[in-house]
Structures are given as structure tokens and as C-alpha cells.
């Protein structure tokens, strides 16, 4: 374990003694510690192995309606005291915040088990063997492989002077691979708290197959198409909207949900939860103030139902907090971070088979916001984009740029696969299905 619970308590004892010696009774400590390692490969060869250990202490003090935070990576008593003194000095410079609440009181979070000894014990040789097997599969297809295999174990602990004492250990493994051919490429990625849930050979085969199947890509005219979005594409695009499911963002006018709570914005087949205890999720079951994360029904059969509330936003609205706040002080408030989009019973293959003409999208990238209130996003396809004709994939096609409003897209979902844990590059990992969507807006071909 990067740091034990008893050591976190000892560190907090130093924080509390230092703050009280300064006449400040309320203090909070966030202790984070990580051991991580990564094996990187390119041009069909491993070229880098790195490992890192890090520990940080973030101290917040609160007095007379003022609060501030200071951080250190030194955990001796003198350095801890210095961090407390710095936080106190910063707090004195603040204007009093009339909406600042007393520090949170203890409320036990739900129990989740996300630390796996086998993942914590993965060695460089283990990662090298898995990478070598993946490289061999891509190389056998006459392609070039590049990617990473990382493993880590981490601890997050939050303790405060009002009794909060939350401790969460976790392991995580990521494997990502890109297979490159002369004029095409394929990609696959996975993540899991247990490295045994990853299948590097299967991911390598998928990437190599996509690179081979998309060679000599044809050009299609831009326009609206029925698309089949693989889970990674769903994650990276739909994931752009979840910071808007925030009471603070709505109050500040930063959310497309302003004046839309209770409205049917999406199709009746779209239901979305935030669920920190879902078996495929990751992360601590408590928020940045130590409150337990409550399961939220964000979207219920197309209707926007619930949003996240930090303690301050909940107090201002006269409701209960949901346990989704970020560490104070911050300007963002809160957001749901354990997204689960309910799926259906249509496998990806059946979506393709039911499509007379359409496009299969492996992944999206370089996604940016065009219109915040209509939630119109732009971006591009990459690493495996295919033409579907008469229920079968017939060839690879040139990549497209798209302009797509997310409420419109999620109102035009024709089929959903069972949900899986998905990893992308533009949003945090989520549990999502593949989707078949009609009239997805492709605006132009890209230059690659």
C-alpha cells in the first residue's frame, strides 16, 4: 500500500496540532499517494519503462468565514506545520465568504473493494511479456504497433477536525494499442481495477483487424448518416456533457441544463446514472469533502431528473448534498464522476447487421465545444472508420469531421448494446454501451 490508514491519521494529527497552535480549530487534510509504472512501446519494440512514487498532503484551514489550502510533498512534522502556516496566511488574505459552510461532519461512505494485490504486484517483466505478445500479433499482420501498459496503486484519504476520516485504496491497469499500416490504422484500449480483467492480446487483435480492414480507404460525401458508435466513441462524445449536470454550473449559467431540469431532452431509451458503487466503476466512494457519493438518476427515460450538489450548492438550494463536490476552495462546485449509461440487448454485430447503409465509428478525437447551450460538439473520427452496406462492413473510409448536438444525438438512438467499462482519450472512463444513431452530422473529410 502506498500509505497506510494509520499513517494518514498520524499526519492529520500533526496538521491538527499545528492549526490549533495558530488559533484555528478547523482543519482538513487530503493525503494522496501513488505508486505507478508504465511500459511504452513503438515501432514494434519496447522503448521505455518508468516507475514513480509520489505522496502529497493538501491542507485546508477555515476560520472566520475564510478558507485556503496549501500543499506539500514532504511529510515530516516541520514541513506539515509549514503547510498549515501557509494555508493560514492565505486564509487571512481572503475576503469572508458568507456562503462558506462549517467543515463537513462524519458520514461513513459505502464500502467498495478496488485494490487488488495481483495488480499492485505486476512487475516490469509482466508488462513486457504482455506488450511483447501484443506486438507479435500486430507484427504478424504486417503492421507496426505502438502503445502503453500501465499499472498503479493509489490511496486517497480525507480527514478533518469534525470527524471525517475516509480512506480509499485502489489499483488500476491501462492497456492501449495502435496498429499502423501503410494507409490505415486501428486502435483499442481498456482499463480495469484488476489487470486480470484486461486482455492485451484481444485488444491487439482488434486493433490489427481494424487497421487491415480499413486499408485503401474510400471517400464518402459529408452529410447525415446512420452511425454505429463503439463504446469508446460514445464515451468520448457523450462524456462532454456531464460537467453540466452540476447545480453550481446551472446557477452560474455555465450549463446547457439551465431551465431544463424535468424536461425530456433525450430519447425514451436513454437512462443515465451516476453510481460510485457500480462494479465496473473506479474511484473513491466519497467526494472532495469526505461526503458519501449518492447514486443519482441523471436522466430517466430521456428526462433530465437529478444533478449533483456539493454542500454549498445544496445549502443555497435548500436540498441535501449528493456527495459530488470537489475539494474546497474551487470555482466549479461539483460534477458526477461515475457515469453509467444504461444499455440494451443489441450486440454491436446486430446493430451492423440491421443497418442498410451507415458508418461504423471506432473512436473520436479532438472534440471541442461549438455551442455551449445547445451542446454542439465538433471533432473527428480516427483509427478505424468503416462503411456499412446491406448489414455488413464493406470497406474502410476516409475520416470525417462532425458537428453534432448531443441532445439531438441522444434523441435519435435506435439501438443500445449491453454496457461495458470503456476507455477513451477525451473523457474519463465510464460504463457505456455501443449506440446506433440515425442522422449523425458529418460535415467534411479530414486530411488524413
C-alpha positions in Angstrom: 0.0 0.0 0.0 1.4 3.4 -0.9 0.4 4.8 2.5 -1.4 3.1 5.4 -4.6 4.5 7.1 -2.7 4.7 10.4 0.0 6.9 8.8 -2.7 9.2 7.4 -4.1 9.6 10.9 -0.7 10.4 12.2 -0.2 13.0 9.5 -3.5 14.6 10.3 -2.6 14.7 14.0 0.4 16.9 13.0 -2.0 19.1 10.9 -4.5 19.5 13.7 -1.9 20.4 16.4 -0.3 22.9 14.1 -3.6 24.6 13.2 -4.8 24.8 16.8 -1.5 26.3 17.9 -2.3 29.1 15.4 -5.7 29.5 16.9 -7.5 27.8 14.1 -9.7 24.9 15.3 -10.9 23.7 11.9 -8.6 21.9 9.6 -8.8 19.3 6.8 -6.1 17.1 5.2 -6.2 15.3 1.9 -3.5 12.7 1.7 -2.8 11.2 -1.7 -0.2 8.6 -2.5 0.6 6.7 -5.7 2.9 4.0 -7.0 2.7 3.8 -10.8 4.7 2.2 -13.5 4.4 2.3 -17.3 5.8 0.3 -20.2 5.8 2.1 -23.5 6.3 0.5 -27.0 6.6 1.8 -30.5 7.9 0.6 -33.9 7.2 -3.0 -32.6 9.6 -2.7 -29.7 9.5 -1.7 -26.1 11.5 1.5 -25.6 10.6 2.8 -22.2 9.9 1.6 -18.7 9.3 4.1 -16.0 8.2 4.0 -12.4 7.2 6.7 -9.9 6.2 7.1 -6.3 4.5 10.2 -5.1 2.8 11.4 -2.0 1.1 14.7 -1.4 -0.5 16.4 1.6 -3.1 19.1 0.9 -4.1 21.1 4.0 -7.1 23.4 4.3 -7.8 25.6 7.2 -11.0 27.5 7.9 -11.6 30.5 10.2 -13.9 33.5 10.4 -15.6 32.7 7.1 -12.3 32.3 5.3 -10.6 29.2 3.9 -7.5 28.4 2.0 -5.3 25.4 1.0 -1.6 24.7 0.8 0.1 21.6 -0.5 3.4 19.8 0.2 5.1 16.5 -0.7 7.2 16.5 2.5 5.6 14.7 5.4 8.0 15.4 8.3 6.4 17.3 11.1 8.2 20.6 10.3 7.1 20.5 6.7 3.5 19.7 7.7 3.5 22.7 10.1 4.9 24.9 7.3 2.0 23.9 5.0 -0.5 24.7 7.7 1.1 28.1 8.3 1.0 28.8 4.6 -2.7 27.9 4.4 -3.4 30.1 7.4 -1.6 33.0 5.9 -3.5 32.6 2.6 -6.8 32.4 4.5 -6.2 35.7 6.3 -5.8 37.4 2.9 -9.3 36.2 1.7 -12.5 38.2 2.0 -15.0 36.4 4.2 -17.4 34.1 2.2 -20.9 34.4 3.5 -21.8 31.1 1.8 -18.9 29.1 3.3 -20.3 26.3 5.5 -18.6 24.7 8.5 -16.5 21.7 7.6 -18.3 18.5 6.8 -19.2 16.1 9.6 -18.5 12.4 9.6 -20.8 10.3 7.4 -19.5 6.8 6.5 -19.1 6.2 2.8 -20.3 2.9 1.2 -17.7 0.1 1.1 -16.1 -0.7 -2.3 -13.2 -3.1 -2.9 -10.9 -1.7 -5.7 -7.5 -2.7 -4.5 -6.1 -5.9 -6.0 -2.8 -7.4 -4.8 -2.2 -9.0 -8.1 -2.3 -5.7 -9.9 -0.2 -4.0 -7.2 2.4 -6.8 -7.8 2.7 -6.5 -11.6 6.4 -6.3 -12.5 8.2 -4.7 -15.4 8.7 -8.3 -16.8 4.9 -8.9 -16.6 4.2 -5.8 -18.5 7.0 -6.5 -21.0 5.6 -10.0 -21.7 2.1 -8.7 -22.3 3.4 -6.0 -24.6 5.6 -8.4 -26.5 2.6 -10.7 -27.1 0.5 -7.8 -28.4 3.4 -6.6 -30.6 3.8 -10.1 -32.1 0.1 -10.2 -33.1 0.3 -6.8 -34.8 3.7 -7.6 -36.5 2.3 -10.9 -37.8 -0.3 -8.8 -39.7 2.4 -6.8 -41.3 1.7 -3.7 -39.2 3.5 -1.6 -36.7 2.4 -1.4 -33.1 2.6 1.4 -30.5 1.0 1.8 -27.1 1.3 1.6 -23.4 0.7 -0.8 -20.5 0.5 0.9 -17.1 -0.3 -0.3 -13.6 -0.7 1.7 -10.4 -1.9 1.6 -6.8 -3.1 4.6 -5.1 -4.6 5.9 -1.8 -6.9 8.8 -1.2 -7.7 9.9 2.4 -9.7 12.8 3.7 -9.7 13.7 7.4 -11.0 16.8 9.2 -11.4 18.3 12.6 -15.1 17.4 12.7 -14.7 13.7 12.5 -14.4 12.9 8.8 -12.0 10.1 8.2 -12.4 8.5 4.8 -9.7 6.2 3.3 -9.7 4.6 -0.2 -7.1 2.3 -1.7 -7.3 1.4 -5.4 -5.3 -0.3 -8.1 -5.7 0.4 -11.8 -4.3 -1.0 -15.1 -4.5 0.5 -18.6 -3.5 -1.0 -21.9 -3.7 0.9 -25.1 -2.5 -0.1 -28.6 -2.5 1.4 -32.1 -1.8 -0.8 -35.1 -0.5 1.2 -38.1 -0.5 0.1 -41.7 0.6 1.9 -44.9 -2.6 4.0 -45.2 -4.8 2.9 -42.3 -4.7 2.3 -38.5 -6.6 0.6 -35.8 -6.9 1.2 -32.1 -8.1 -0.4 -28.9 -7.9 0.4 -25.2 -9.0 -1.0 -21.9 -8.8 -0.2 -18.2 -9.7 -2.1 -15.0 -9.0 -2.1 -11.3 -7.7 -5.6 -11.7 -5.2 -6.2 -14.5 -6.6 -9.7 -15.0 -9.7 -8.1 -16.5 -7.6 -6.7 -19.3 -6.9 -8.8 -22.3 -3.9 -7.3 -24.2 -3.9 -10.0 -26.9 -7.6 -9.4 -27.6 -7.1 -5.7 -27.8 -4.1 -6.2 -30.1 -6.2 -8.4 -32.4 -8.9 -5.9 -32.5 -6.5 -3.0 -33.4 -4.8 -5.1 -36.1 -8.1 -6.2 -37.6 -9.3 -2.6 -37.8 -6.1 -1.5 -39.5 -6.3 -4.3 -42.0 -10.0 -3.8 -42.8 -9.7 0.0 -43.3 -6.8 -0.1 -45.8 -7.3 1.8 -49.1 -10.0 4.0 -47.5 -12.7 5.3 -49.8 -14.1 8.8 -49.8 -17.7 9.4 -48.9 -19.5 12.7 -49.3 -20.3 14.5 -46.0 -23.8 14.6 -44.7 -26.2 12.9 -42.3 -25.5 9.1 -41.8 -26.7 6.4 -39.6 -23.8 5.6 -37.4 -22.8 2.7 -35.1 -20.6 4.2 -32.3 -18.4 1.8 -30.4 -18.3 2.3 -26.6 -15.1 4.4 -26.7 -16.7 6.8 -29.2 -19.9 7.0 -27.1 -17.8 7.8 -24.0 -15.7 10.5 -25.6 -18.6 12.3 -27.1 -21.4 11.9 -24.5 -18.8 12.4 -21.8 -18.5 16.1 -22.8 -21.8 16.9 -21.2 -21.6 15.6 -17.6 -19.8 18.6 -16.1 -23.1 20.4 -16.9 -25.0 18.1 -14.5 -23.9 20.4 -11.7 -26.0 22.6 -9.5 -23.2 25.2 -9.4 -22.8 25.2 -13.2 -26.5 25.7 -13.6 -26.6 28.5 -11.1 -23.6 30.2 -12.8 -25.2 29.9 -16.2 -22.5 27.5 -17.5 -24.7 24.5 -18.1 -26.9 23.6 -21.0 -29.4 22.3 -18.4 -30.3 25.7 -17.2 -34.1 25.9 -17.1 -34.3 22.3 -18.5 -34.5 20.1 -15.4 -37.5 17.9 -15.7 -37.6 18.3 -19.5 -37.4 15.4 -21.9 -34.2 16.2 -23.8 -33.2 12.8 -24.9 -34.9 9.6 -26.3 -37.0 7.4 -24.1 -34.4 4.7 -24.4 -31.7 6.8 -22.7 -31.3 6.4 -19.0 -28.1 7.6 -17.2 -27.0 7.2 -13.6 -24.0 8.3 -11.5 -23.1 5.3 -9.4 -19.9 5.2 -7.5 -20.6 1.6 -6.3 -21.2 0.1 -9.7 -18.9 -3.0 -10.1 -17.3 -1.7 -13.2 -16.6 1.8 -11.8 -13.4 3.2 -10.2 -12.5 5.9 -7.7 -13.4 6.7 -4.1 -17.0 6.4 -2.8 -16.7 9.8 -1.2 -16.2 13.4 -2.6 -13.7 16.1 -2.0 -15.1 17.0 1.4 -15.4 13.3 2.5 -19.2 13.0 1.9 -20.5 9.7 0.6 -21.4 9.7 -3.1 -25.1 9.1 -3.5 -26.4 7.3 -6.6 -28.1 9.8 -8.9 -30.6 9.3 -11.7 -29.3 11.9 -14.0 -31.6 11.0 -16.9 -34.6 8.8 -16.6 -36.0 7.6 -19.9 -34.9 10.8 -21.6 -36.0 13.2 -18.9 -33.3 15.2 -17.1 -34.0 14.2 -13.5 -31.2 14.9 -11.0 -28.0 16.8 -10.9 -25.1 16.8 -8.5 -24.9 19.1 -5.4 -21.9 19.9 -3.3 -22.6 21.0 0.2 -22.6 24.7 -0.5 -24.8 24.4 -3.6 -27.2 22.2 -1.7 -27.4 24.7 1.2 -28.2 27.5 -1.2 -30.9 25.4 -2.9 -32.3 24.0 0.4 -31.7 20.4 -0.6 -29.4 17.6 0.6 -25.9 17.4 -0.9 -25.3 14.4 -3.1 -21.6 13.8 -2.3 -20.1 15.0 -5.6 -18.2 18.1 -4.5 -14.7 18.9 -5.4 -12.1 19.8 -2.7 -12.5 23.4 -1.4 -11.9 26.1 -2.4 -12.8 25.7 -6.0 -14.9 27.5 -8.6 -16.6 24.5 -10.2 -18.6 23.2 -7.3 -19.3 19.6 -8.2 -19.9 17.0 -11.0 -20.9 13.4 -11.4 -17.8 11.3 -11.9 -19.1 7.7 -12.0 -21.2 7.7 -15.1 -23.3 4.7 -16.1 -25.3 4.8 -19.3 -27.9 2.0 -19.3 -27.6 -0.3 -22.3 -29.9 -2.6 -24.2 -29.7 -6.1 -25.6 -28.5 -5.4 -29.1 -24.9 -6.6 -29.7 -22.6 -4.4 -31.8 -22.8 -7.1 -34.6 -26.6 -7.0 -34.6 -26.5 -3.2 -34.9 -24.3 -3.5 -38.0 -26.4 -6.3 -39.4 -29.6 -4.2 -39.1 -28.1 -1.2 -41.0 -28.7 -1.0 -44.8 -26.2 1.9 -45.1 -24.2 3.6 -42.4 -20.8 4.2 -40.8 -19.1 2.3 -38.0 -17.0 4.6 -35.8 -14.3 3.2 -33.6 -13.3 6.3 -31.8 -13.4 10.1 -31.9 -10.8 12.7 -31.0 -10.0 16.4 -30.8 -13.5 17.1 -29.5 -14.4 20.7 -28.9 -17.5 22.7 -27.9 -19.1 24.8 -30.6 -22.4 25.9 -28.9 -22.5 25.6 -25.1 -26.3 25.9 -24.7 -27.2 23.6 -27.5 -24.2 21.4 -26.6 -23.0 21.2 -30.2 -19.6 19.4 -30.4 -17.1 19.1 -33.2 -14.4 16.6 -33.6 -13.0 13.9 -35.9 -13.1 10.1 -36.4 -9.9 8.1 -36.4 -8.2 4.7 -36.3 -10.9 2.7 -37.9 -13.9 4.2 -39.7 -16.0 1.9 -41.9 -18.8 1.8 -44.5 -21.7 -0.4 -43.7 -23.7 -1.7 -46.7 -26.6 -4.2 -46.5 -25.8 -5.1 -43.0 -22.1 -5.8 -43.4 -18.8 -3.8 -43.2 -17.6 -3.5 -46.7 -14.6 -1.2 -46.5 -12.7 1.5 -44.7 -13.4 5.1 -45.4 -11.6 8.4 -45.0 -12.1 10.1 -41.7 -14.7 12.8 -41.2 -15.2 15.9 -39.1 -18.5 16.1 -37.4 -20.7 18.8 -35.9 -23.3 17.2 -33.6 -25.6 18.5 -30.8 -25.6 15.9 -28.0 -29.3 16.3 -27.1 -30.2 15.6 -30.7 -27.9 12.7 -30.9 -29.3 11.1 -27.8 -32.8 11.6 -29.1 -32.0 9.6 -32.2 -30.6 6.4 -30.6 -32.1 3.4 -32.4 -30.3 0.6 -30.5 -28.1 0.0 -27.5 -25.7 -2.8 -26.6 -25.1 -4.1 -23.1 -22.9 -1.6 -21.3 -19.1 -2.1 -20.7 -16.4 -0.2 -18.9 -14.9 1.9 -21.7 -11.7 4.0 -22.0 -11.1 6.8 -24.5 -8.9 9.9 -24.7 -11.3 12.8 -24.4 -13.3 12.0 -21.3 -12.8 10.0 -18.1 -13.6 6.3 -18.1 -17.3 5.4 -17.9 -19.7 2.4 -18.2 -21.4 2.8 -21.5 -23.0 0.8 -24.4 -22.4 1.0 -28.1 -25.1 3.0 -29.8 -26.7 3.0 -33.2 -27.8 6.6 -34.0 -29.6 8.0 -37.1 -28.8 11.3 -38.8 -25.4 11.9 -37.3 -23.9 15.0 -38.9 -20.6 14.6 -40.8 -19.5 18.0 -42.2 -16.3 17.4 -44.1 -13.5 15.0 -44.8 -10.3 15.3 -42.8 -6.8 15.5 -44.3 -5.6 12.1 -43.1 
